[in-house]
Amino acid sequence: MYCVRTVTDNLYWVGANDHRLTLFENIHPIPKGVSYNAYLLLDKKSVLFDTVDWSACRQLLENIEHLLNGKPLDYLVINHMEPDHGASIEEILLRYPKVSIISTEKAFLLMHQFGFHVDGHECIQVQEGDTFSFGKHTVTFVAAPMVHWPEAMVTFDTTNGVLFSADAFGSFIALDGKLFADEVNFDRDWIDEARRYLTNIVGKYGPHIQLLLGKAAGILDQIKYICPLHGPVWRKDLGYFIDKYDKWSRYEPEVKGVMIVYASMYGNTEAAAQALAAKLCERGITDVAVYDVSNTHVSYLISESFKYSHIVLASVTYNLGIYPVMKNYLEDMKALNLQNRTFAIIENGSWAVKSGDLMQKFVEEELKNMTVLNERLSIASSLHADKAVELDKLADALAESLAEPEKG
Ligand code: FEO
């Protein structure tokens, strides 16, 4: 049975939802699922914008068949050929042998690499600024390299103001019937998953997102709809989400607050983290989030690290080093290019307290544009009352730093 939604006149969402996949890219948990969005334009010519993951291909085919109602599919525009969108290309070509494919040079190259056989079909190679008319609708193609792969482009329909934004402005969470961001409480129910998607998938490429946002800024008044490849379509309050993307891609925190991440073997470092959280709240700083690094998937930690201005790393010393899971979190921060944060450190060790110096060295030498507060809480095995002054000093230093004007 088909399952489609109307985006606007003659444009339809023909994608599918996936609640079966547990790990997106086989690494990021998606407990609320994900959608693979594809869009069908019925103009003088029919145009499919992108396909879906192989697991959702059957639904895509039923959706297209229903809307085409016996007519041929004329064009397939591939904005992004990563297999979660491109894996169904070949099946579309088999079903609609006369379809012409429009995409970038790099995308055609990658299609060959992945074994998506497009030979025998008209392959129309486009680049930045090229336009194409499907009847009433004329589109222009805009290069979007590294958002999220080098071949990516976005397509802007100048007739109805629809921006097919590829991975940009996407989000985890299956749509489950709701297509538009204004049909859900996005700021309450979706923003964390949208941030987790963006920061973990494309976080490394902030400057490339900035480049794309710069191009979009020139036509902002003409953009009426943003149609991403995952998550809801935006037709209202576009500025809200564009502003979030701008912040995330400039590595600017959304919230002045403190994220405390602890690595604890027997609960003692955890107790120190909790004691600091309480001290901060006593000082009126209630935007405090505490995470156990061992029990929180690193994708959530990364997302929260992009959200908060201040990060406290609390780690036990393990094999004379940083606790491995904490080290992995730090490495992920580096890989995803997180910048411009203020750190504080809590270290623990029973006979050789090393984790503090090692974490500070990593933050200062491996990450960009980070500040580490001088005050550090150093504990031997467990927190005792003799550390009350040190703990207060750390809480005071964080409070003072939070009160300072924003960096940058
Ligand atoms: Fe959703 Fe970069 O693919």
Boltz pocket constraint, residues with backbone or C-beta under 6 A from the ligand:
constraints:
  - pocket:
      binder: B
      contacts: [[A, 80], [A, 82], [A, 84], [A, 85], [A, 148], [A, 149], [A, 167], [A, 229], [A, 230]]
      max_distance: 6.0
